[in-house]
Amino acid sequence: MKSRQIDPDRLPPGTYLNTGEAASRGLAINRFCYDLKRPENRERYKADPDGEMERYGIDPVDRDLIRAKDWLALVKRGANVFVLLRLSLMHGDSLTATGAQMRGETVEEYLASRKIKAGASLTSKET
């Protein structure tokens, strides 16, 4: 019988397994990002980012990655991309800018790969 386990050495490039270890490591950052849905938490973070990260027990490495806006490195360390978007938006990055950063591209390169003109805005009709 064939194993149903994923062989981490045979993953497509750009695929990052969310193993138990990564999930455990990312738990604090994921809770923190999830809780940014509440306006009072966003206001606390804006007023005192370091204090708020301390309150959630964010690892010092993750704090440095947040300050550097290195969203891909946070995903690799166990952050969930969906809740991480809340944090990237708070740091002034759009969904497009976050996606471009995670692919190692400029926003213009990212948009060109999507056949979208720079500065274009997608509406529900276009999606």
C-alpha positions as CSV (number, residue, x, y, z in Angstrom):
1,M,0.0,0.0,0.0
2,K,1.3,3.4,-1.0
3,S,1.9,6.0,1.8
4,R,-0.4,9.0,1.7
5,Q,2.3,11.1,3.4
6,I,3.6,14.1,1.5
7,D,7.2,13.9,0.5
8,P,8.6,17.4,1.4
9,D,11.5,16.9,-1.0
10,R,9.1,16.7,-4.0
11,L,6.9,19.8,-3.4
12,P,6.4,22.2,-6.3
13,P,8.5,25.4,-5.9
14,G,6.8,28.0,-3.7
15,T,4.9,25.4,-1.7
16,Y,5.4,25.6,2.1
17,L,4.1,22.8,4.3
18,N,2.2,23.8,7.4
19,T,3.5,21.0,9.5
20,G,2.7,20.6,13.2
21,E,6.0,22.3,14.0
22,A,5.3,25.2,11.8
23,A,1.7,25.5,13.1
24,S,3.0,25.6,16.7
25,R,5.6,28.1,15.8
26,G,3.0,30.3,14.0
27,L,0.3,30.1,16.6
28,A,1.0,33.4,18.4
29,I,1.3,35.3,15.1
30,N,-1.9,33.7,13.8
31,R,-3.8,34.6,16.9
32,F,-2.4,38.1,16.8
33,C,-3.4,38.6,13.2
34,Y,-6.8,37.0,13.6
35,D,-7.6,39.4,16.5
36,L,-6.8,42.4,14.3
37,K,-10.3,42.0,13.0
38,R,-11.4,44.0,16.1
39,P,-11.0,47.8,15.8
40,E,-9.7,48.1,19.4
41,N,-6.9,45.7,18.7
42,R,-5.9,47.6,15.5
43,E,-5.8,50.8,17.5
44,R,-3.7,49.3,20.2
45,Y,-1.3,47.9,17.6
46,K,-1.1,51.3,15.8
47,A,-0.4,53.1,19.1
48,D,2.2,50.6,20.4
49,P,3.3,47.9,17.9
50,D,6.0,46.4,20.2
51,G,3.7,46.4,23.2
52,E,1.0,44.6,21.3
53,M,3.4,42.0,19.8
54,E,4.7,41.4,23.4
55,R,1.2,41.0,24.7
56,Y,0.7,38.2,22.2
57,G,4.0,36.6,22.8
58,I,5.2,37.1,19.3
59,D,8.7,35.5,18.8
60,P,11.5,38.1,18.4
61,V,12.4,36.7,14.9
62,D,8.7,37.1,13.9
63,R,8.7,40.7,15.2
64,D,11.7,41.5,13.1
65,L,10.0,40.0,10.0
66,I,6.9,42.0,10.7
67,R,8.9,45.2,10.9
68,A,10.6,44.3,7.6
69,K,7.2,43.4,6.1
70,D,8.6,40.1,5.0
71,W,5.3,38.3,4.6
72,L,6.7,35.3,2.8
73,A,9.2,34.6,5.6
74,L,6.3,34.7,8.1
75,V,4.4,32.2,6.0
76,K,7.4,29.9,5.9
77,R,7.6,30.2,9.7
78,G,3.9,29.1,10.1
79,A,1.8,32.2,9.7
80,N,-1.5,31.7,7.9
81,V,-1.5,33.8,4.7
82,F,-5.2,34.7,5.1
83,V,-4.9,36.3,8.6
84,L,-1.5,37.7,7.8
85,L,-3.1,39.9,5.1
86,R,-4.8,41.9,7.9
87,L,-1.4,42.7,9.2
88,S,0.1,43.6,5.8
89,L,-2.9,45.9,5.2
90,M,-2.1,47.7,8.5
91,H,1.4,48.2,7.3
92,G,0.2,49.9,4.1
93,D,0.5,47.0,1.7
94,S,-2.4,46.2,-0.6
95,L,-3.3,42.6,-1.4
96,T,-1.5,43.1,-4.7
97,A,1.7,44.5,-3.0
98,T,1.6,41.6,-0.5
99,G,1.3,39.0,-3.3
100,A,4.1,40.7,-5.3
101,Q,6.4,40.7,-2.2
102,M,5.7,37.1,-1.6
103,R,6.6,36.2,-5.2
104,G,9.8,38.4,-5.1
105,E,8.4,40.7,-7.7
106,T,7.6,44.4,-8.0
107,V,3.9,45.3,-8.1
108,E,4.3,46.1,-11.8
109,E,5.8,42.6,-12.5
110,Y,3.1,41.0,-10.5
111,L,0.3,42.8,-12.4
112,A,1.9,42.1,-15.7
113,S,1.9,38.4,-14.9
114,R,-1.8,38.7,-14.3
115,K,-2.4,40.8,-17.4
116,I,-3.7,43.6,-15.3
117,K,-2.7,47.2,-16.1
118,A,-0.9,49.0,-13.2
119,G,-3.3,51.2,-11.3
120,A,-6.3,49.2,-12.5
121,S,-8.9,48.3,-9.9
122,L,-10.9,45.1,-10.1
123,T,-14.6,45.3,-9.5
124,S,-17.0,42.5,-8.9
125,K,-18.0,42.6,-12.6
126,E,-14.4,42.0,-13.7
127,T,-13.7,39.1,-11.3
